[in-house]
């Protein structure tokens, strides 16, 4: 998925393969990428588990190369954990391992940065206003929800509806979506209500 998104941006992605939960192997892969690539994207091992070594490794490699790192719990759903580091002059984005969370993090954080690095001026996407065809309810939890939606134009205005199940492990909803609805904390959006949508 990430390789396809890079190709869509006109970038050449190098597949570093699947690395197991081995700190030395992850370090070798991160250092190799920092030596040979313009940017690094990882997927997985950036949360708070006992084997979440990626955030530890990129922090250490960043410090070894005179850079800095950040690990955050972002108040969004899906895609809460995020790691970012400068491995010397190479930016590293530690995205969550869940595929839907990884895609959402890519859209919010990696895509704008990669556009900027590629010299583009259209760095961040501007949301459009759409009308919800059906209700998009949610429970208050202090987070911005990014619902996967299908969006289309009818009678000169954007309409949208959820693209299937919204659980963060359901990739089919992400695969059929062409937008991310930005649903503020609260009870959600009623049918006929207005919602901001990032076009994919």
Secondary structure, 3 states (H helix, E strand, C coil): CHHHHHHHCCCCCCCCCCCCCCHHHHHHHHHHHHHHCCEEEEECCCCCCCCCHHHHHHHHHHHHCCCCEEEEECCEECCCEEEEEEECCEEEEEECCCHHHHHHHHHHHHHHHHHHHCCCCCCCCCCEEEEECCCEECCCCCCEEEEEEEEEEECCEEEEEECCCCCCCCHHHHHCCCEEEEECCCCEECCCCEEEEEEC
